[in-house]
Amino acid sequence: MKLTPAIFAASLALATTAKAATFESGDWGAAKVGHACHVFSTRAARHTSGALVLTFYQNGYNASFGYDYHPWPGETGAPWGEEDYPMLAFDDETSWLGDEMFTGDDIGGYGMSMTDGMVPEVITSVRNAKNSVDIMLDRSAQNEEVILGRFSPEGFGPALQKAGEWCAFDPNNLPSS
């Protein structure tokens, strides 16, 4: 199940202190809600209303990564079309990892999700990024690439480490889900 930021925020608001824990470092946060730990971007460039979210269950199983996009007031529809394809870039270098992402929508908004087995590569790429993690679209019909969201990697490592402590997993050695 994909946890969108709106549902995630509502979950935190409803959780008691004994059931929820939060941590923030740089431009990233971590939270444990129930049996799941989430690592998420807390700040993005001004032109996006999205967030990057990694989710891990106890012992690191079923790890997932995605970009959750929530339209600005007055916007309708997804920010991408049927002919648009997700892209990921780290420090302005396009990565093959975008080929493992898929667009979709749910009750909380729109998003891109990734093939679960690629989460270790995402972790490595965000850790190695010095300046930016970009969620982009390849708009082949218009022959252009656009950035949907630019995120800072600052604080990612400590937030990921905290999630690992809470959910008893090693971020460097995730189990096969």
Z-matrix of the N, CA and C atoms (Angstrom, degrees):
N
C 1 1.455
C 2 1.517 1 108.72
N 3 1.287 2 116.49 1 131.94
C 4 1.461 3 121.55 2 178.92
C 5 1.517 4 108.48 3 -85.74
N 6 1.326 5 116.67 4 131.91
C 7 1.451 6 121.70 5 -179.74
C 8 1.514 7 108.66 6 -103.50
N 9 1.318 8 117.07 7 106.64
C 10 1.456 9 120.55 8 -179.33
C 11 1.521 10 109.22 9 -77.76
N 12 1.351 11 118.18 10 157.28
C 13 1.456 12 120.01 11 -178.90
C 14 1.534 13 113.62 12 -55.91
N 15 1.336 14 118.39 13 -36.28
C 16 1.468 15 120.09 14 -179.55
C 17 1.520 16 110.60 15 -67.03
N 18 1.328 17 116.57 16 -45.34
C 19 1.460 18 120.18 17 178.05
C 20 1.516 19 109.19 18 -66.97
N 21 1.342 20 116.21 19 -39.55
C 22 1.456 21 121.76 20 178.72
C 23 1.536 22 110.61 21 -59.52
N 24 1.326 23 117.37 22 -46.86
C 25 1.466 24 121.61 23 179.60
C 26 1.523 25 110.48 24 -63.29
N 27 1.325 26 116.91 25 -41.21
C 28 1.461 27 120.26 26 178.34
C 29 1.522 28 110.43 27 -64.23
N 30 1.339 29 116.92 28 -39.15
C 31 1.463 30 120.85 29 178.18
C 32 1.517 31 110.98 30 -61.70
N 33 1.335 32 116.20 31 -42.59
C 34 1.462 33 119.93 32 179.13
C 35 1.526 34 111.08 33 -65.45
N 36 1.323 35 116.93 34 -39.58
C 37 1.458 36 120.41 35 -178.74
C 38 1.522 37 111.40 36 -65.61
N 39 1.325 38 116.49 37 -34.22
C 40 1.454 39 120.40 38 -178.00
C 41 1.525 40 113.04 39 -85.03
N 42 1.312 41 117.32 40 -21.50
C 43 1.456 42 120.92 41 -177.07
C 44 1.523 43 110.50 42 -73.46
N 45 1.324 44 115.92 43 144.76
C 46 1.461 45 119.77 44 176.27
C 47 1.516 46 108.90 45 -80.69
N 48 1.321 47 117.06 46 165.89
C 49 1.456 48 121.19 47 -179.92
C 50 1.519 49 111.00 48 -57.96
N 51 1.315 50 117.85 49 -36.41
C 52 1.457 51 121.38 50 -179.47
C 53 1.522 52 111.97 51 -69.83
N 54 1.332 53 118.96 52 -23.42
C 55 1.454 54 121.72 53 -175.52
C 56 1.522 55 113.35 54 -101.10
N 57 1.318 56 118.96 55 -13.81
C 58 1.458 57 120.71 56 -177.61
C 59 1.522 58 109.94 57 -129.41
N 60 1.307 59 115.02 58 142.74
C 61 1.461 60 120.95 59 175.02
C 62 1.514 61 107.01 60 -134.76
N 63 1.326 62 116.80 61 144.54
C 64 1.457 63 120.52 62 178.44
C 65 1.523 64 110.43 63 -132.02
N 66 1.310 65 114.99 64 157.21
C 67 1.458 66 122.74 65 -179.13
C 68 1.524 67 107.15 66 -152.12
N 69 1.310 68 117.13 67 142.21
C 70 1.459 69 120.48 68 177.91
C 71 1.518 70 109.78 69 -133.88
N 72 1.345 71 115.34 70 139.05
C 73 1.459 72 121.75 71 178.13
C 74 1.522 73 108.18 72 -146.50
N 75 1.310 74 116.20 73 121.01
C 76 1.462 75 119.11 74 -179.72
C 77 1.514 76 111.18 75 56.90
N 78 1.327 77 116.50 76 -125.11
C 79 1.458 78 122.21 77 -178.10
C 80 1.526 79 112.71 78 -100.45
N 81 1.339 80 116.84 79 20.11
C 82 1.457 81 122.10 80 -178.63
C 83 1.520 82 110.33 81 -132.71
N 84 1.309 83 115.32 82 153.46
C 85 1.447 84 121.51 83 176.67
C 86 1.512 85 109.74 84 -132.55
N 87 1.320 86 115.13 85 166.14
C 88 1.458 87 121.95 86 175.01
C 89 1.520 88 107.07 87 -137.70
N 90 1.304 89 115.38 88 148.83
C 91 1.457 90 120.69 89 177.25
C 92 1.513 91 108.89 90 -148.58
N 93 1.314 92 115.00 91 144.25
C 94 1.460 93 120.78 92 172.15
C 95 1.510 94 106.37 93 -113.47
N 96 1.328 95 115.27 94 120.54
C 97 1.452 96 121.68 95 178.26
C 98 1.523 97 106.26 96 -126.73
N 99 1.305 98 117.01 97 114.52
C 100 1.460 99 120.24 98 -177.00
C 101 1.512 100 110.16 99 63.84
N 102 1.337 101 116.33 100 -126.05
C 103 1.464 102 121.38 101 -178.78
C 104 1.519 103 113.05 102 -97.42
N 105 1.320 104 117.66 103 10.17
C 106 1.461 105 120.56 104 -176.69
C 107 1.520 106 111.27 105 -119.46
N 108 1.320 107 114.55 106 144.41
C 109 1.459 108 121.11 107 174.15
C 110 1.524 109 107.96 108 -114.80
N 111 1.318 110 115.47 109 138.22
C 112 1.463 111 121.84 110 -177.48
C 113 1.523 112 108.64 111 -123.23
N 114 1.310 113 115.76 112 138.46
C 115 1.455 114 123.23 113 173.14
C 116 1.517 115 104.74 114 -120.15
N 117 1.335 116 116.98 115 126.43
C 118 1.464 117 120.05 116 -170.65
C 119 1.517 118 111.41 117 -145.46
N 120 1.323 119 114.59 118 150.86
C 121 1.461 120 120.01 119 176.21
C 122 1.524 121 108.05 120 -72.96
N 123 1.309 122 115.80 121 140.51
C 124 1.469 123 120.25 122 179.67
C 125 1.520 124 111.90 123 -106.69
N 126 1.329 125 116.45 124 -15.01
C 127 1.463 126 120.63 125 179.71
C 128 1.519 127 109.17 126 -140.91
N 129 1.302 128 114.95 127 146.54
C 130 1.466 129 120.63 128 177.18
C 131 1.513 130 108.04 129 -143.06
N 132 1.302 131 115.13 130 174.43
C 133 1.459 132 120.33 131 176.33
C 134 1.525 133 109.54 132 -60.41
N 135 1.297 134 117.07 133 156.93
C 136 1.460 135 122.27 134 -174.81
C 137 1.520 136 113.31 135 -63.16
N 138 1.312 137 118.65 136 -23.42
C 139 1.458 138 120.25 137 -174.66
C 140 1.537 139 114.27 138 -86.99
N 141 1.320 140 118.83 139 8.70
C 142 1.462 141 120.22 140 -179.48
C 143 1.517 142 110.99 141 -127.04
N 144 1.309 143 115.57 142 153.38
C 145 1.460 144 120.07 143 172.47
C 146 1.521 145 108.90 144 -120.52
N 147 1.312 146 116.54 145 27.00
C 148 1.457 147 121.41 146 -177.76
C 149 1.510 148 112.79 147 -104.75
N 150 1.328 149 114.49 148 173.83
C 151 1.457 150 121.79 149 178.41
C 152 1.525 151 109.30 150 -144.47
N 153 1.315 152 116.11 151 147.10
C 154 1.455 153 122.04 152 171.78
C 155 1.519 154 107.11 153 -90.07
N 156 1.324 155 117.79 154 135.52
C 157 1.466 156 121.22 155 -176.60
C 158 1.523 157 109.69 156 -138.57
N 159 1.323 158 115.50 157 126.62
C 160 1.461 159 121.61 158 169.91
C 161 1.522 160 106.99 159 -111.52
N 162 1.324 161 117.01 160 138.85
C 163 1.459 162 121.56 161 179.68
C 164 1.516 163 108.86 162 -126.29
N 165 1.329 164 115.46 163 137.37
C 166 1.460 165 122.71 164 179.77
C 167 1.525 166 107.88 165 -133.66
N 168 1.310 167 116.19 166 136.71
C 169 1.461 168 120.15 167 173.99
C 170 1.513 169 108.35 168 -98.45
N 171 1.317 170 116.96 169 173.91
C 172 1.462 171 122.41 170 -175.71
C 173 1.524 172 110.66 171 -45.57
N 174 1.311 173 116.32 172 134.70
C 175 1.460 174 126.01 173 -178.31
C 176 1.530 175 113.24 174 65.70
N 177 1.340 176 117.48 175 14.26
C 178 1.459 177 121.67 176 175.22
C 179 1.515 178 115.28 177 84.02
N 180 1.329 179 117.52 178 7.83
C 181 1.465 180 119.80 179 -178.78
C 182 1.525 181 111.92 180 -72.73
N 183 1.328 182 114.70 181 155.73
C 184 1.467 183 123.31 182 176.53
C 185 1.531 184 113.04 183 54.24
N 186 1.314 185 116.54 184 40.95
C 187 1.466 186 121.06 185 179.01
C 188 1.528 187 109.75 186 -64.45
N 189 1.328 188 115.57 187 141.51
C 190 1.460 189 119.82 188 178.68
C 191 1.527 190 110.09 189 -139.80
N 192 1.324 191 114.85 190 158.95
C 193 1.459 192 121.67 191 178.12
C 194 1.520 193 107.62 192 -138.38
N 195 1.322 194 115.46 193 140.66
C 196 1.449 195 118.70 194 176.82
C 197 1.512 196 112.19 195 -162.02
N 198 1.307 197 113.43 196 170.20
C 199 1.463 198 123.17 197 174.41
C 200 1.518 199 105.90 198 -116.51
N 201 1.321 200 116.31 199 119.10
C 202 1.462 201 121.65 200 178.91
C 203 1.518 202 108.55 201 -102.36
N 204 1.324 203 115.81 202 121.66
C 205 1.455 204 122.16 203 -178.10
C 206 1.523 205 109.24 204 -111.27
N 207 1.297 206 116.45 205 128.86
C 208 1.459 207 121.70 206 176.68
C 209 1.519 208 108.25 207 -121.11
N 210 1.332 209 116.69 208 119.53
C 211 1.469 210 120.10 209 -175.45
C 212 1.528 211 112.46 210 -58.45
N 213 1.316 212 114.62 211 148.74
C 214 1.457 213 121.60 212 173.26
C 215 1.525 214 108.00 213 -68.73
N 216 1.316 215 118.73 214 156.93
C 217 1.473 216 119.56 215 176.45
C 218 1.539 217 110.49 216 -54.52
N 219 1.307 218 115.52 217 133.93
C 220 1.453 219 120.72 218 -179.95
C 221 1.521 220 114.08 219 93.48
N 222 1.332 221 117.32 220 -18.10
C 223 1.459 222 120.17 221 177.47
C 224 1.524 223 109.56 222 -80.74
N 225 1.298 224 115.56 223 144.89
C 226 1.456 225 120.15 224 173.98
C 227 1.518 226 108.27 225 -132.09
N 228 1.288 227 115.61 226 145.57
C 229 1.454 228 119.95 227 178.08
C 230 1.511 229 113.48 228 83.35
N 231 1.304 230 113.95 229 165.52
C 232 1.462 231 121.35 230 179.96
C 233 1.529 232 110.13 231 -72.67
N 234 1.330 233 117.17 232 154.03
C 235 1.462 234 120.12 233 178.76
C 236 1.527 235 112.49 234 -79.27
N 237 1.322 236 117.70 235 4.44
C 238 1.457 237 121.76 236 179.74
C 239 1.519 238 110.11 237 -131.16
N 240 1.308 239 114.14 238 158.75
C 241 1.456 240 120.91 239 177.97
C 242 1.520 241 110.75 240 -108.08
N 243 1.314 242 116.00 241 178.74
C 244 1.463 243 121.21 242 -177.90
C 245 1.521 244 112.91 243 -64.03
N 246 1.309 245 117.08 244 -25.71
C 247 1.464 246 121.51 245 -177.81
C 248 1.537 247 112.67 246 -94.13
N 249 1.329 248 117.61 247 0.56
C 250 1.466 249 121.80 248 -178.99
C 251 1.526 250 110.41 249 -91.49
N 252 1.335 251 115.29 250 144.22
C 253 1.461 252 120.26 251 -178.26
C 254 1.529 253 110.89 252 -125.04
N 255 1.351 254 117.35 253 139.29
C 256 1.466 255 120.72 254 178.95
C 257 1.524 256 112.15 255 -65.72
N 258 1.320 257 113.71 256 149.74
C 259 1.459 258 121.46 257 175.16
C 260 1.529 259 107.95 258 -139.89
N 261 1.304 260 116.66 259 150.61
C 262 1.464 261 123.39 260 173.52
C 263 1.517 262 108.16 261 -123.63
N 264 1.317 263 116.30 262 140.51
C 265 1.465 264 120.28 263 175.08
C 266 1.523 265 108.15 264 -136.59
N 267 1.309 266 115.31 265 143.78
C 268 1.459 267 122.76 266 177.72
C 269 1.517 268 106.76 267 -122.62
N 270 1.333 269 116.48 268 121.58
C 271 1.469 270 121.86 269 -176.70
C 272 1.535 271 110.86 270 51.69
N 273 1.322 272 116.28 271 46.20
C 274 1.460 273 124.52 272 176.95
C 275 1.528 274 114.45 273 66.98
N 276 1.318 275 118.12 274 12.23
C 277 1.471 276 122.08 275 176.42
C 278 1.523 277 107.87 276 -107.38
N 279 1.327 278 116.60 277 116.66
C 280 1.455 279 120.94 278 179.96
C 281 1.523 280 109.89 279 -64.49
N 282 1.331 281 115.99 280 136.10
C 283 1.459 282 122.85 281 -177.95
C 284 1.525 283 110.85 282 -109.12
N 285 1.301 284 116.68 283 150.03
C 286 1.458 285 122.76 284 175.13
C 287 1.527 286 111.12 285 -65.51
N 288 1.332 287 118.48 286 -16.79
C 289 1.468 288 121.69 287 -177.67
C 290 1.528 289 112.71 288 -60.58
N 291 1.322 290 117.55 289 -26.08
C 292 1.458 291 120.21 290 177.41
C 293 1.522 292 112.31 291 -61.40
N 294 1.337 293 116.55 292 -27.02
C 295 1.466 294 120.59 293 177.84
C 296 1.522 295 111.72 294 -65.65
N 297 1.320 296 117.10 295 -16.61
C 298 1.462 297 122.29 296 -179.10
C 299 1.523 298 112.03 297 -97.68
N 300 1.341 299 117.08 298 10.89
C 301 1.462 300 121.00 299 -179.44
C 302 1.525 301 110.57 300 -109.36
N 303 1.337 302 114.45 301 150.85
C 304 1.454 303 121.68 302 -177.56
C 305 1.525 304 109.53 303 -135.89
N 306 1.323 305 116.81 304 140.83
C 307 1.458 306 120.80 305 179.21
C 308 1.527 307 109.84 306 -86.11
N 309 1.320 308 115.25 307 155.67
C 310 1.456 309 120.29 308 178.03
C 311 1.515 310 110.50 309 -170.64
N 312 1.317 311 115.78 310 -178.28
C 313 1.458 312 120.36 311 176.77
C 314 1.522 313 109.24 312 -144.93
N 315 1.333 314 114.35 313 156.77
C 316 1.454 315 121.30 314 175.87
C 317 1.519 316 108.13 315 -148.69
N 318 1.304 317 116.97 316 -173.64
C 319 1.465 318 121.01 317 -174.70
C 320 1.528 319 112.96 318 -60.28
N 321 1.342 320 118.10 319 -29.62
C 322 1.450 321 121.15 320 -176.60
C 323 1.509 322 115.07 321 -88.35
N 324 1.314 323 117.99 322 -8.72
C 325 1.453 324 120.23 323 -177.97
C 326 1.510 325 110.42 324 147.90
N 327 1.310 326 115.34 325 -151.51
C 328 1.458 327 122.11 326 -176.87
C 329 1.518 328 108.44 327 -117.30
N 330 1.300 329 116.09 328 157.67
C 331 1.444 330 117.20 329 -179.94
C 332 1.506 331 113.41 330 -162.19
N 333 1.324 332 112.91 331 171.39
C 334 1.454 333 122.19 332 172.55
C 335 1.515 334 105.58 333 -122.46
N 336 1.302 335 115.86 334 132.13
C 337 1.459 336 119.19 335 176.93
C 338 1.520 337 108.49 336 -120.02
N 339 1.307 338 114.64 337 160.25
C 340 1.452 339 120.42 338 -175.38
C 341 1.517 340 110.02 339 -117.11
N 342 1.309 341 115.21 340 151.09
C 343 1.454 342 121.11 341 171.18
C 344 1.529 343 107.01 342 -55.25
N 345 1.338 344 116.79 343 125.01
C 346 1.463 345 121.29 344 -171.74
C 347 1.529 346 114.86 345 -56.26
N 348 1.298 347 118.40 346 -35.73
C 349 1.460 348 120.85 347 -177.32
C 350 1.521 349 114.18 348 -66.31
N 351 1.313 350 118.31 349 -8.59
C 352 1.463 351 122.29 350 -177.21
C 353 1.530 352 113.02 351 -92.70
N 354 1.330 353 117.91 352 -3.04
C 355 1.467 354 121.41 353 -176.25
C 356 1.534 355 112.37 354 -56.90
N 357 1.339 356 120.77 355 -42.27
C 358 1.470 357 118.61 356 177.91
C 359 1.533 358 113.09 357 -57.85
N 360 1.333 359 117.05 358 -37.60
C 361 1.464 360 119.93 359 178.74
C 362 1.524 361 111.62 360 -68.38
N 363 1.343 362 116.60 361 -35.93
C 364 1.469 363 120.04 362 176.38
C 365 1.520 364 109.62 363 -64.13
N 366 1.318 365 116.77 364 -45.07
C 367 1.472 366 121.09 365 179.65
C 368 1.527 367 109.74 366 -57.00
N 369 1.311 368 116.68 367 -48.83
C 370 1.471 369 120.78 368 179.66
C 371 1.524 370 111.15 369 -60.28
N 372 1.324 371 116.99 370 -44.29
C 373 1.465 372 120.88 371 -177.70
C 374 1.522 373 112.57 372 -66.03
N 375 1.336 374 117.84 373 -41.28
C 376 1.467 375 120.10 374 178.43
C 377 1.523 376 109.38 375 -67.74
N 378 1.331 377 117.35 376 -42.52
C 379 1.471 378 120.18 377 177.78
C 380 1.523 379 111.81 378 -58.83
N 381 1.328 380 117.32 379 -38.94
C 382 1.463 381 121.37 380 -177.39
C 383 1.524 382 113.32 381 -80.26
N 384 1.311 383 117.39 382 -16.25
C 385 1.473 384 120.12 383 -180.00
C 386 1.523 385 109.50 384 -67.73
N 387 1.297 386 116.12 385 139.12
C 388 1.466 387 120.93 386 179.61
C 389 1.528 388 112.10 387 -100.50
N 390 1.342 389 116.75 388 -31.87
C 391 1.462 390 119.45 389 -173.62
C 392 1.518 391 115.53 390 -123.80
N 393 1.347 392 117.62 391 -41.00
C 394 1.462 393 117.54 392 -171.86
C 395 1.519 394 113.42 393 -153.79
N 396 1.330 395 112.95 394 151.52
C 397 1.455 396 123.59 395 170.56
C 398 1.524 397 104.26 396 -124.50
N 399 1.335 398 116.80 397 118.26
C 400 1.459 399 120.99 398 -175.56
C 401 1.517 400 111.39 399 -112.13
N 402 1.316 401 115.50 400 134.69
C 403 1.456 402 123.15 401 168.29
C 404 1.517 403 105.17 402 -100.07
N 405 1.335 404 115.75 403 123.93
C 406 1.458 405 120.45 404 -172.86
C 407 1.527 406 110.65 405 -131.82
N 408 1.314 407 114.86 406 169.35
C 409 1.461 408 122.26 407 173.76
C 410 1.516 409 109.40 408 -125.74
N 411 1.310 410 115.42 409 137.62
C 412 1.453 411 121.95 410 169.38
C 413 1.522 412 105.47 411 -96.06
N 414 1.303 413 115.70 412 108.40
C 415 1.466 414 121.81 413 178.15
C 416 1.521 415 107.69 414 -98.79
N 417 1.340 416 114.95 415 83.42
C 418 1.466 417 119.89 416 -174.91
C 419 1.518 418 112.68 417 -60.79
N 420 1.329 419 117.47 418 -38.30
C 421 1.472 420 120.19 419 -178.45
C 422 1.531 421 111.15 420 -60.79
N 423 1.337 422 117.30 421 -34.51
C 424 1.464 423 121.53 422 179.01
C 425 1.525 424 111.69 423 -96.06
N 426 1.336 425 116.56 424 -1.69
C 427 1.453 426 122.13 425 -178.33
C 428 1.533 427 111.60 426 55.05
N 429 1.359 428 114.99 427 49.18
C 430 1.465 429 119.33 428 179.71
C 431 1.522 430 111.01 429 -145.60
N 432 1.311 431 114.48 430 158.46
C 433 1.459 432 122.51 431 172.84
C 434 1.518 433 106.75 432 -118.25
N 435 1.339 434 116.74 433 133.11
C 436 1.461 435 120.86 434 -179.54
C 437 1.522 436 109.99 435 -126.84
N 438 1.317 437 114.81 436 146.05
C 439 1.464 438 120.62 437 176.47
C 440 1.522 439 108.51 438 -90.64
N 441 1.340 440 116.03 439 124.26
C 442 1.472 441 120.60 440 174.14
C 443 1.528 442 110.59 441 -87.18
N 444 1.310 443 116.42 442 -36.17
C 445 1.457 444 120.05 443 -178.39
C 446 1.506 445 111.78 444 -154.99
N 447 1.314 446 115.94 445 136.60
C 448 1.466 447 122.45 446 176.25
C 449 1.526 448 106.73 447 -116.63
N 450 1.319 449 115.76 448 126.18
C 451 1.454 450 121.90 449 -175.22
C 452 1.517 451 110.13 450 -124.08
N 453 1.310 452 116.13 451 147.15
C 454 1.452 453 122.04 452 177.01
C 455 1.529 454 108.94 453 -87.85
N 456 1.324 455 117.97 454 140.49
C 457 1.462 456 120.09 455 175.56
C 458 1.534 457 112.97 456 -82.28
N 459 1.330 458 117.24 457 -4.03
C 460 1.461 459 121.28 458 -175.66
C 461 1.532 460 111.40 459 -60.48
N 462 1.323 461 115.96 460 121.48
C 463 1.456 462 121.75 461 177.60
C 464 1.518 463 114.10 462 93.85
N 465 1.341 464 117.30 463 -3.75
C 466 1.459 465 120.14 464 -178.53
C 467 1.531 466 112.08 465 -60.47
N 468 1.328 467 116.90 466 -48.01
C 469 1.470 468 121.38 467 -177.27
C 470 1.524 469 113.12 468 -56.18
N 471 1.341 470 119.08 469 -53.00
C 472 1.460 471 119.60 470 179.22
C 473 1.537 472 113.45 471 -62.56
N 474 1.332 473 117.48 472 -37.25
C 475 1.472 474 119.72 473 178.46
C 476 1.529 475 110.48 474 -65.55
N 477 1.325 476 117.04 475 -42.12
C 478 1.453 477 121.62 476 177.96
C 479 1.528 478 110.67 477 -64.55
N 480 1.318 479 116.19 478 -41.34
C 481 1.468 480 120.44 479 179.13
C 482 1.527 481 110.89 480 -61.93
N 483 1.325 482 117.14 481 -42.23
C 484 1.463 483 121.29 482 179.44
C 485 1.526 484 110.50 483 -62.92
N 486 1.336 485 117.22 484 -43.10
C 487 1.472 486 120.65 485 177.44
C 488 1.525 487 110.04 486 -61.22
N 489 1.328 488 116.55 487 -39.41
C 490 1.465 489 120.78 488 177.38
C 491 1.514 490 112.12 489 -61.51
N 492 1.318 491 117.15 490 -40.26
C 493 1.471 492 120.83 491 177.31
C 494 1.525 493 110.83 492 -64.03
N 495 1.331 494 115.93 493 -47.03
C 496 1.460 495 120.24 494 -176.95
C 497 1.524 496 113.23 495 -65.61
N 498 1.316 497 117.06 496 -38.95
C 499 1.473 498 120.40 497 -175.24
C 500 1.529 499 112.58 498 -107.05
N 501 1.324 500 116.63 499 14.79
C 502 1.464 501 123.54 500 172.27
C 503 1.535 502 113.33 501 55.13
N 504 1.340 503 116.49 502 54.90
C 505 1.457 504 119.95 503 174.64
C 506 1.519 505 109.51 504 -138.52
N 507 1.324 506 114.73 505 156.78
C 508 1.451 507 122.59 506 176.88
C 509 1.532 508 107.31 507 -98.11
N 510 1.341 509 118.39 508 113.01
C 511 1.456 510 120.47 509 -179.68
C 512 1.526 511 113.79 510 -58.85
N 513 1.338 512 116.84 511 -20.35
C 514 1.471 513 120.99 512 179.33
C 515 1.521 514 112.64 513 -87.71
N 516 1.322 515 117.22 514 -7.33
C 517 1.453 516 120.73 515 -174.95
C 518 1.533 517 109.86 516 -148.15
N 519 1.324 518 115.98 517 67.83
C 520 1.464 519 120.18 518 -179.48
C 521 1.532 520 109.66 519 -71.04
N 522 1.331 521 116.46 520 143.62
C 523 1.471 522 118.84 521 176.79
C 524 1.519 523 111.10 522 -72.59
N 525 1.305 524 116.79 523 156.72
C 526 1.467 525 120.45 524 172.97
C 527 1.519 526 106.63 525 -72.04
N 528 1.316 527 115.96 526 128.22
C 529 1.463 528 119.45 527 -176.48
C 530 1.502 529 111.45 528 -87.11
